[in-house]
Amino acid sequence: MDAFKQFDVKEGAVLRYDQLYPYLQERYPHYKDVQKEAEHHLGKEGYINPAPDGLMLTQVGHNHVWGK
């Protein structure tokens, strides 16, 4: 969820995979499928919806990230 804040992604906007993957690899290099795991977990919680080029932040996710 910190990646959405770092890249200033708001509700309905997409965090592109080309931004997300390097972010996750830098912070979690020991996880083989960190992007897949993050996408699964965040989708299950209702924070994101998959998009063709990345992860779209939902209203629930926006409220979680931005504290509203």
Buried (B, 14 or more C-beta within 10 A) or exposed (E): BEBBEEBEBEBEBBBBBEBBEEBBEEEEEEEEEBBEEBBEEBBEEEBBBEBEEBBBBBEBBBEBBBEE
